[in-house]
Amino acid sequence: MLPTRYWQDLPWPAFRDLPANTVAVLPVASIEQHGPHLPVSVDTTINQGVVARTLKVLPAEVPVLVLPTQCVGNSVEHLRFPGTLTTTPETLLTLVTDIGASVARAGVKRLVLVNSHGGNVSVLDIAARRLRILHDLFVVNAMWARMGKPESQRDPVESTYGIHAGRDETAVLLALRPDLVQMDKARNFVSRWQGASNRAPRIAPTAGAPLAWQAQDLNPAGAVGDASAATAAQGEEILDFAAEKMAALWSEVAAFDVESWLANEPNPDA
């Protein structure tokens, strides 16, 4: 059992004695606009909330070390809204690659990237592959919003169109930081794509043939989805579900035979 769950709380000699199956977890979030009713910290708050709740249900014998949260991500699709902080994709790629290299130098071979912002996905995919190539790391990309949802919280319209500051994110913020949610400004932020999708059914902001979009393209308020339908109880249910799924994933990564997986070499007779 590790003496702490947080990378930064260990003295340097302790890294020489970590279990061989230790999993490093790197939370990658964003600071960006989330409509008129939510703070710009939404993705960071949710990421840290999911990680904290995951640690509560993670078996004590699973060796996980959580790295410091990378709060500023690739949020270029929200640049037109004041308050948004962003890196360039290239900067985020370099940052995650450098952190991963440091993880590898510490002797840790397993890394889970826990992402809470859709704009980071493509960059983290490249970073994960780069870390496999350059440092022989076993890297897994995880995103809380893609871990599924409880049956009671599944809504096809919200899942398709409510992709930013809608019901789910508002509900989770109500569970984690209700003091930061202005429900008097929450409403059903209808995505402009709901009408356009009938004319272009093969194109979508996040599925099918993905469209390159800016937040104001979908709704000038910077949010899409029915935020007015959110409750703290919904948020608690979504958080608990995500934590259970994330804990199972981290356990799988710790148990995986990484050494055999990474040992393969090209072989024409295989």
N, C-alpha and C positions, 0 to 999 in steps of 0.2 A: 504494500500500500504506500502510495506517495505521501510525503508529509504535507503537501499542498497541491491544489489543483491549478495554480497560476505560475506560469513560467518565471515571471519577474520576482517571485517571492523566494526562489531558491538561490543559495550561494553557489558560486561557480564550481567548487569541488563536487557538489551533489550531482552535477550533470555527468560526471564520469561513472556514476554508479546507477544510472537509470536502468530500469528493466529494458530488455531488448525490444519489447513490443510496445514501448511508450508511443502514444499518439499525441502529436502537437496539433492544436486547433487554432487556426487563425481566423478570427472574426473580421469580415470586411463589410463595411457599411457605407453610409453616405450622410452628408449634411445638405439637404436640398428641400426646396419648397414642397409642401404637401397640402395645397389648397389654402383657403382662408380660415379653416377651422382647426388645423393641426400645426404643430411647431416644425421647424426645419430639421429637428433631431429625430424624427420618426424612425427612420431605418436603423439608426444607431441604438435608440432606446429599445426597439424590438429585438435587435440582434443580441444585445446584452441581456435582455429579459429571457429570451429563448435559451441562451447559453447558461444563465444562472439556474433556470428551471431544469434544464437537462442535467446539470451537475447534481441536483437534488435527487434525481431518480437513477442516476448512473451507478451501477454496482461499484462498491468501494475498491474491489480488486482490479478494475479496469484502469490501467495507468494512462491518464489523460492530463496534459498540461495545456492550459489555455494561454495563448499569446496575447499581448496587448491589442485591443481593438483598433483597427485602422478605420478611423471615423470618416475621413474624406475619401470619396471614391470618384468614379467616372460618371459625373452627372451633367454631361454637356447638353442633354436634351432638356434641361431645366434652366439653362443660362439666362433666358430672358426674364427670369423672376428674381428680384432682389432677395438676398439672403442665402442663395445657393452658393455652396463652395464646391469646387471641382478640381480634380487633377486632369491632365490630358490622359488619354488611354495609354500613351507611351510611358508617362510617369508612373501610373498605377502598375503597369506591367513590370517596370524596373523595380519598384518598391516591393511588390510581392515576390519577385524573383530573388531579390537581395535578402529578404527575410527568410525565404525558403533555403537559400544557401547557408545562412547562419544556423538554421535548424539542422541541416545536414552536417555542418561542422561540429555541432554538439553531439553527433552520433545518433540522432533520432532519424529514423528512416520512414516514418509514417506521418503524413500531414493531411489534415482535413481543412479545406477552405469553407468556412461557414459564411455564406453571403446573404445579405438582406436587401439587395438593390438590383433590379433588373438590368440597369445600365452597366453593371460590373461583369455580367455573365460572360460575354465574349472575350473580355480581357483576361478573366480568370481561367477560361478554357485554355488560352494560349500560355498563360503562366504555368499552369499545371503540367502541360506537355513539355514546356521548356525545363522545368525542374526535374522531370523524369529523364530527359535527355542529358542535361548537364550535371546532375547531382545524384542520379539513381534513387530519387525519392519516389515512394509510393504515395501518390497524391489523389485525393478524392474531392470533387466539388459538391458541396451541399448547399441547398437554399431552403430556408424554413417554409417559404410559401409553396414549394414544390414537393413537400413531404406529404401532401394530401390534407384533407380536412375531415372532421367528424361528419358522419352522415347527416346529422341534424343541421349542419352549417353549409351544406352544399346547395348552391343556387346557380343554375346554368347561365343565367343572364349576368349575374355579378361576376362569376368566374371568367366569362368571356370579355366583358366590357369594364368591369370595376377593378382595373389593374393598378390604380394609383390613388391612394387616400380615400378609397371607397369604404364599403361596409366593414371589410375584414380588418384593414389597418386601423380604422377608427375604433373598432371594437377592442383590438389588442391594446391600443393606447389608453382606452378607458379602463382597461384592467391594470395596466402598468403605471400610468401617470395621468390619472383623471384631471389633475390640476392643470394640465397643459392642453386639454381638449376644450374647444369652444363650441359646444353643441348648438348654441343659438345661431351659429353660422354654418352648421352642417345642413346639407340638403341632398337631394338626388342630383348629382352632377352627371347629367346624361352625356355619354360619349358621342361626339359627332360621327363616329364610325358606325354607330348603330344604324343610321340611315344609309351611309355610304356602302356598308357591307352588302346590302341588297343589290347594289349595282356592280360590285366587284367582289363576288363571293370567294375568290381564290386568294385575295389579299387580306392581310390582317396586321394590326400593330405587333402582335406577339406570337402568332401561329400561322400556319399555312405558308404562304410566301410573304415573309415579314416585310413590313413597310418601314422605311426610315422616317421617324416622326419626331417632332418637338412637342413638348407638353401642351402648348397652346393650340396645337393642331387638333387635339382631342377635345379639349374644353378650355376656354380662355381663363377660367378660374384656377386652372392648374390641378384639378382633381377630376377623377372619373369614377362613378359608382355611387350607390345610394348610402352615403355616410349617415343620413338621418335615421336609417334603420339599425344602426349599431347600438349594442349594449355591452356593458362590462361583463355580463354573464357569458355572452357569446365569445368575448375576448379570452376569458378564462378557459373556456372549453377548447378554443383553438390553440392556446398556449400549451395546455396540458397534452393535447394530441401531438403537437410539434415536438415537445420535449421527449415524449416516449419514443417517437420515431427517430429523433436525433440520437438519443441514448443507445438505441438498438444499432444504429449505423456506426457510432464510435466503437461500440463493442465488437462489431464485425471487423472493423479495420484493425483493432488490436489483436484479434484472433487470426487474422489472415496470414497465410504462409508467404510473407513478403520475400524472404530470401530465395525461395524456389522460383517465385514469379519473376524476380529480377535477374535470375541467373541464366535465363535462356539467351542463346546466341543464334544468329542466322545459321541454318543448316539445310543444305539442299536435299538431304536424305531423310529429313524428319517426317 
